[in-house]
């Protein structure tokens, strides 16, 4: 079997593992992503890096509270909002820790896909608190970004989808060029 054929097979297996990771629960996601990382390392040994390695794909198999929930917590007691943010930031960091192990090359572009079980919540309500928690987890807990300011995050975009049986948050982090 020639080198190009092996590379094509390995690239196909990587994409299969990445797609499988999107369909799994939290325990299996890390396993599929680890296999994809190992296969990517094998490609590096051949001296060829696939195009998508500059992009990191993260999956949070849960929905995050909305901005309205955070505002309600803030108004109920002066410490409730801070406690709520700390809790969700810690939970998000725990999930992302196994999926993201190396510092990111800054500046980055972040693409969020918010997958909800229905269309009850407003789009800005869904994404506002979630983006804040995710970006703070990347900076403060995981330390893969130095900061979440203008020079570190070039831009971000939001997309919204409904998937009743599997609500989640998908994050794609790309290097800005």
C-alpha positions as CSV (number, residue, x, y, z in Angstrom):
1,X,0.0,0.0,0.0
2,X,1.5,3.4,-1.0
3,X,1.9,6.4,1.3
4,X,-0.9,8.5,-0.2
5,X,-3.4,5.6,0.2
6,X,-2.4,5.2,3.9
7,X,-2.7,8.9,4.5
8,X,-6.2,8.9,2.9
9,X,-7.3,6.0,5.0
10,X,-6.0,7.6,8.2
11,X,-7.7,10.9,7.4
12,X,-11.0,9.1,6.7
13,X,-10.7,7.3,10.1
14,X,-10.0,10.6,11.9
15,X,-13.1,12.2,10.4
16,X,-15.2,9.1,11.3
17,X,-14.0,9.4,14.9
18,X,-14.8,13.1,15.0
19,X,-18.3,12.6,13.7
20,X,-18.8,9.7,16.1
21,X,-17.7,12.0,19.0
22,X,-20.6,14.4,18.1
23,X,-23.1,11.5,18.6
24,X,-21.9,10.2,21.9
25,X,-22.3,11.0,25.6
26,X,-19.6,12.7,27.6
27,X,-17.6,9.5,28.5
28,X,-17.3,8.3,24.9
29,X,-16.6,11.8,23.4
30,X,-13.1,11.9,25.0
31,X,-12.3,8.4,23.8
32,X,-13.2,9.2,20.2
33,X,-11.3,12.5,20.3
34,X,-8.2,10.7,21.8
35,X,-8.2,8.2,18.9
36,X,-8.5,11.1,16.4
37,X,-5.6,12.9,18.1
38,X,-3.5,9.7,17.9
39,X,-4.3,9.3,14.2
40,X,-3.4,12.9,13.6
41,X,0.0,12.3,15.3
42,X,0.4,9.3,12.9
43,X,-0.2,11.7,10.0
44,X,2.5,14.1,11.4
45,X,4.9,11.2,11.4
46,X,4.3,11.0,7.6
47,X,5.1,14.7,7.3
48,X,1.5,15.7,6.4
49,X,-0.9,17.6,8.7
50,X,-4.6,17.7,7.7
51,X,-6.2,21.1,7.2
52,X,-8.5,20.8,10.2
53,X,-5.8,20.4,12.8
54,X,-5.8,24.2,13.2
55,X,-9.4,23.9,14.3
56,X,-10.4,22.5,17.7
57,X,-13.9,21.0,18.1
58,X,-15.4,20.8,21.5
59,X,-18.7,19.3,22.5
60,X,-20.5,20.1,25.8
61,X,-23.3,17.5,26.1
62,X,-25.5,19.8,28.1
63,X,-27.4,23.1,27.8
64,X,-26.2,26.1,29.9
65,X,-28.4,28.4,31.8
66,X,-29.5,31.5,30.0
67,X,-28.8,35.2,30.8
68,X,-32.3,35.5,32.3
69,X,-31.5,32.7,34.8
70,X,-28.2,34.5,35.7
71,X,-30.0,37.9,36.2
72,X,-32.7,36.2,38.4
73,X,-29.9,34.7,40.5
74,X,-28.1,38.1,40.8
75,X,-31.3,39.8,42.0
76,X,-32.2,37.1,44.5
77,X,-29.0,37.5,46.6
78,X,-25.7,39.4,46.0
79,X,-23.7,36.1,46.0
80,X,-26.1,33.9,44.1
81,X,-25.1,35.1,40.6
82,X,-21.4,34.7,41.4
83,X,-21.9,31.2,42.8
84,X,-23.9,30.2,39.7
85,X,-21.2,31.5,37.3
86,X,-18.5,29.7,39.3
87,X,-20.4,26.4,39.3
88,X,-21.1,26.5,35.5
89,X,-17.6,27.6,34.7
90,X,-16.2,24.7,36.7
91,X,-18.6,22.2,35.0
92,X,-17.7,23.5,31.6
93,X,-14.0,23.3,32.3
94,X,-14.3,19.7,33.5
95,X,-15.9,18.7,30.3
96,X,-13.5,20.6,28.0
97,X,-10.4,19.6,29.9
98,X,-10.3,16.1,28.3
99,X,-11.0,17.6,24.8
100,X,-8.5,20.5,24.9
101,X,-5.1,19.9,26.3
102,X,-2.7,22.4,24.6
103,X,-2.7,26.2,24.6
104,X,-4.3,27.8,21.6
105,X,-2.5,29.9,19.1
106,X,-4.0,33.4,19.4
107,X,-5.9,35.2,18.1
108,X,-8.7,32.7,17.7
109,X,-12.1,32.7,16.0
110,X,-14.9,30.9,18.0
111,X,-17.9,29.4,16.3
112,X,-20.7,28.3,18.7
113,X,-23.5,26.0,17.8
114,X,-26.2,26.0,20.4
115,X,-28.3,22.9,20.1
116,X,-31.5,23.3,22.1
117,X,-34.3,20.8,22.8
118,X,-36.9,23.3,21.6
119,X,-37.4,26.9,20.6
120,X,-38.7,28.2,24.0
121,X,-35.6,30.4,24.9
122,X,-34.6,33.5,23.0
123,X,-31.4,33.2,21.1
124,X,-29.6,36.0,22.9
125,X,-30.7,34.6,26.2
126,X,-29.2,31.2,25.3
127,X,-25.8,32.5,24.1
128,X,-24.9,35.4,26.3
129,X,-24.3,33.7,29.6
130,X,-22.9,30.6,27.9
131,X,-20.3,32.4,25.9
132,X,-19.1,34.2,29.0
133,X,-18.8,31.0,31.0
134,X,-17.0,29.1,28.2
135,X,-14.5,31.9,27.4
136,X,-13.7,32.4,31.1
137,X,-13.2,28.6,31.5
138,X,-10.7,28.7,28.6
139,X,-8.8,31.5,30.3
140,X,-9.1,31.0,34.0
141,X,-9.5,27.2,34.5
142,X,-7.9,25.6,31.5
143,X,-5.4,28.4,30.7
144,X,-5.4,27.6,27.0
145,X,-6.0,31.3,26.2
146,X,-4.1,34.1,27.9
147,X,-7.1,36.4,28.0
148,X,-10.5,36.8,26.3
149,X,-9.9,40.3,25.1
150,X,-9.8,41.9,21.7
151,X,-6.3,40.7,20.9
152,X,-7.0,37.1,21.9
153,X,-10.4,36.4,20.4
154,X,-10.7,37.9,16.9
155,X,-14.4,37.1,16.5
156,X,-17.1,34.7,17.4
157,X,-20.4,33.6,15.8
158,X,-23.5,31.8,17.0
159,X,-25.7,29.3,15.3
160,X,-28.8,27.8,16.7
161,X,-30.3,24.3,16.0
162,X,-33.1,22.2,17.6
163,X,-32.4,18.6,18.5
164,X,-34.8,17.4,21.2
165,X,-33.1,14.2,22.2
166,X,-29.6,15.6,22.4
167,X,-29.3,19.2,23.4
168,X,-25.6,20.3,23.6
169,X,-23.2,23.1,22.8
170,X,-20.6,22.6,20.0
171,X,-17.6,24.9,19.9
172,X,-15.2,25.2,17.0
173,X,-12.0,27.2,17.7
174,X,-10.0,28.3,14.7
175,X,-6.7,30.1,14.4
176,X,-7.3,33.6,13.0
177,X,-5.0,34.3,10.1
